[in-house]
């Protein structure tokens, strides 16, 4: 019953597709810039070294900031006033954030269909949100 009450309470506050795209683009720029700087500092080949390092930076960035450690908000989400929460209204643990990140990768593989799903889903959830049991809502 509590889950239904919280879900109903956030029903009007769920973030739509385009604002989430905007937040992700801000985050992607940050991850790419940090990766490029680290590649330069470490003297890595920008093409060969970026794959592993970029993946690691993205993993740490998103997992830490989506979790309660980062307040459920990446930098892009803070700028656009969004937050990731569990469907029961609580914040994600680090393990739940890892599950959401893995779901994000899975959602992107088939031509980003799992990410585009947000635009057509009644609960504004992509596949990664459904896998992890999360909503992206307007932060209060």
matplotlib code that plots the C-alpha trace (Angstrom):
import matplotlib.pyplot as plt

x = [0.0, 2.9, 4.4, 1.2, 0.8, 4.3, 4.0, 0.7, 2.3, 5.1, 2.8, 2.5, 6.2, 7.8, 10.3, 9.7, 11.9, 13.4, 14.4, 16.1, 17.9, 19.1, 20.4, 22.2, 23.8, 25.2, 26.5, 28.0, 29.9, 31.4, 32.4, 34.0, 35.9, 37.2, 38.2, 40.0, 41.9, 42.9, 44.0, 46.3, 47.7, 48.3, 49.7, 47.2, 46.3, 43.0, 41.4, 42.7, 42.8, 39.4, 37.4, 38.4, 39.0, 35.9, 33.8, 35.3, 34.7, 31.1, 30.5, 31.9, 30.2, 26.7, 26.7, 28.0, 25.8, 22.6, 23.0, 22.3, 26.0, 25.5, 21.9, 20.3, 21.4, 24.1, 25.4, 23.0, 20.1, 20.9, 21.0, 17.6, 16.1, 15.7, 16.3, 16.5, 14.4, 13.2, 9.6, 8.9, 10.3, 13.6, 17.1, 19.2, 22.0, 25.3, 24.3, 20.9, 22.7, 25.0, 22.0, 20.5, 23.8, 23.9, 20.3, 21.2, 23.8, 21.4, 18.7, 21.2, 22.3, 19.3, 19.4, 18.6, 15.0, 15.1, 16.0, 13.5, 10.9, 10.6, 8.7, 6.0, 5.7, 2.8, 5.2, 8.0, 10.3, 13.0, 14.0, 16.8, 14.3, 12.1, 15.1, 16.2, 12.7, 13.3, 11.7, 13.3, 11.2, 11.3, 13.4, 11.7]
y = [0.0, 2.4, 1.9, 2.7, 5.9, 7.1, 6.1, 8.0, 11.0, 11.2, 10.5, 14.1, 14.8, 12.2, 13.6, 13.3, 12.2, 15.5, 16.9, 13.6, 13.8, 17.3, 16.1, 13.2, 15.4, 17.7, 14.6, 13.1, 16.3, 16.2, 12.6, 13.1, 16.2, 14.5, 11.4, 13.6, 15.4, 12.1, 10.6, 13.6, 13.5, 9.8, 10.0, 7.4, 7.1, 9.0, 6.4, 3.2, 4.4, 6.1, 2.9, 1.4, 4.7, 6.3, 3.3, 3.4, 7.2, 6.9, 3.9, 5.8, 9.1, 7.7, 5.1, 7.3, 10.3, 8.2, 6.6, 8.1, 9.0, 11.6, 12.5, 10.8, 13.6, 13.9, 17.3, 17.4, 16.4, 19.1, 21.7, 20.6, 19.9, 16.1, 13.2, 9.4, 7.6, 4.0, 3.3, 3.4, 6.9, 6.0, 6.7, 4.2, 2.2, 1.8, -1.7, -0.5, 2.3, -0.3, -2.3, 0.8, 1.5, -2.0, -1.6, 1.7, -0.1, -2.9, -0.3, 1.5, -1.6, -2.2, 1.2, 3.0, 1.6, 1.0, 4.7, 6.0, 3.9, 6.8, 8.9, 6.3, 4.7, 5.7, 5.8, 7.6, 4.7, 3.4, -0.2, 0.6, 2.2, -0.9, -3.2, -1.1, -0.1, 3.6, 6.8, 10.1, 12.9, 16.6, 17.4, 19.3]
z = [0.0, 0.8, -2.6, -4.3, -2.3, -3.0, -6.7, -6.9, -5.2, -7.8, -10.7, -11.7, -11.1, -13.3, -15.8, -19.5, -22.3, -23.6, -20.2, -19.4, -22.8, -21.8, -18.5, -20.1, -22.7, -19.9, -18.1, -21.3, -22.0, -18.4, -18.7, -22.1, -21.0, -17.8, -19.9, -22.4, -19.6, -17.9, -21.3, -21.8, -18.2, -18.4, -21.9, -23.3, -26.9, -27.1, -29.3, -27.7, -24.1, -24.2, -24.3, -21.0, -19.2, -20.5, -19.4, -16.0, -15.6, -16.8, -14.4, -11.4, -12.3, -12.8, -10.1, -7.3, -8.3, -8.8, -5.4, -2.0, -1.8, -4.6, -3.6, -6.6, -9.0, -11.6, -12.5, -15.5, -13.3, -10.7, -13.4, -14.7, -11.3, -11.7, -9.3, -9.5, -6.8, -6.3, -7.0, -3.3, -3.0, -1.4, -2.7, -4.5, -2.8, -4.7, -5.7, -7.1, -9.0, -10.6, -11.6, -13.2, -15.0, -16.4, -17.4, -19.1, -21.2, -22.1, -23.0, -25.4, -27.2, -29.5, -31.2, -27.9, -28.0, -24.2, -23.6, -26.1, -24.3, -21.7, -24.3, -24.8, -21.3, -19.1, -16.0, -18.0, -17.4, -19.7, -19.6, -17.2, -14.9, -15.1, -14.5, -11.4, -10.2, -10.5, -11.5, -12.6, -11.0, -10.6, -7.6, -4.8]

ax = plt.figure().add_subplot(projection="3d")
ax.plot(x, y, z, "-o")
ax.set_aspect("equal")
plt.show()
